[in-house]
Amino acid sequence: MPTEETAKSAATGDGSVAATGEDSLTVTDNRTGRRYELPIESETIKAMDLRQIKVHEDDFGMMAYDPAYTNTASCTSAITYIDGDAGVLQHRGIPIERLCEKSTYLEVAYLLVFGELPTRPQLEDWTYDITHHTFVHEDIKKFLTGFRYDAHPMGMLLATTGALSTFYPDAKKLEDPVERYLATIRLIAKIPTLAAFSYRHNSGLPYAYPDNDLSYSENFLSMMFKMTETKYEPDPRVARALDVLFILHADHEQNCSTSAVRSVGSSGADPYSAVAAGIAALYGPLHGGANEAVLKMLRHIEKVENVPDFLESVKRKEEKLMGFGHRVYKNHDPRAQVIKDHAGDVFEATEYNPLIEIATELERHALEEEYFVSRKLFPNVDFYSGVIYEALKIPPDMFTAIFAIPRTSGWISQWLEMTAEPGGKIARPRQIYTGAIDAEYEPIADRSGGNTISGPPATRPGA
């Protein structure tokens, strides 16, 4: 890193700076007049390179302030590539459209975990291992009985996933490749079982055990909906659409839940605990609740004839258009068209639902109106997934739990990638302190209580 002297030597006679290389950024600190040259790699500067910028030698050094990490790369990764401006999503370099057309979810999960598509024998072994790890310990069922009948499925999924670490204590041997592999297949295999058990608990139904004769998506549908029949046989159109949805949700770069998995995993926590952290992040409505919000919007519109008036209300900012636009994709969500192509098959295989007509009419109007097109408000994957889950008669509370099923392969892939990096460090973001310094300790008799909770006890939290 250039010192103050080398930085000054880059200055020209008129006080401007002549860059010493194309792949660098020259920074002038107007407080001191010192100039620094920061290397640029992959269109990025290292935040630690800012630390050399000081007013005094005993200063901590310059930091970058970036709430919510909106412009900060926290890691390097070779798993998922997104170009939001161009509407591109690729896993290990393969476009998501091609994967949905050619692959199954378990093949994509293998791709995420191992970095390449499997050979036929590898896929057969991988599928066998996952299929034969779908059962959970019977004590998990006892654990579930402790939840209220109306407990949210995500809360139950969060708790039971975290509890897996107590059933597999050897998962803490992070350096053991066998234990890492076992944790990988156990998580991918058991999360659907735990999610389905949560649904059955809410419904007051007996738990339906996994069926090793069924595919991954078929098995989940069986555990959800099997009743008295000896063998549950899902409609192949529905099973394929669900498998495609699983592919579309498998990984999405460094989102909130994936960052949570990496952050917790950086402490050396076992993979079950790290994935539980991802589920906790996904539990938040700003992350995993978008498709549920779509259904609420469609029910609020009530009927097809109300769509134009609703969109006018959106323009006046009186209503919110849910399921359109995306924080990452500034053009179109590449996943949206894929699942839309499968939506028709689902609608044909299921009972008529008037919400589908409202959704179709809403999409048609929005794509024809300049107001929405100019703002790049195109349907995203959540718009279609919510409608499909509704057609499958899956309750909205289960939507996010179903989201967590495929995302588990992405979370564990990110965890494996992070743990394999040499010299890994525990996550420890910096802060900008805005509180008091060297404040006096005030005796309790002299405290005004101006910042305490006021009001009668019944209004206090927890009362």
Secondary structure, DSSP 8 states (H G I E B T S, - for coil): ---HHHHHHTB-TTS-B--S-SSEEEEEETTTTEEEEEE-BTTB--GGGGGG--SSTTS-------GGGTT------SSEEEETTTTEEEETTEEHHHHHHH--HHHHHHHHHHSS---HHHHHHHHHHHHTT----HHHHHHHTTS-TT--HHHHHHHHHHHHHHH-GGGG-TT-HHHHHHHHHHHHHHHHHHHHHHHHHHHT-------TTS-HHHHHHHHHH--S-SS----HHHHHHHHHHHHHTS--SS-HHHHHHHHHHTTT--HHHHHHHHHHHHHSHHHH-HHHHHHHHHHHH-SGGGHHHHHHHHHTTSS--TTB--SS-SS--HHHHHHHHHHHHHHHHS---HHHHHHHHHHHHHHH-HHHHHTT--B-HHHHHHHHHHHTT--GGGHHHHHHHHHHHHHHHHHHHHHHSTT-----------S-SS-----GGG---TTS--S-GGGSTT-
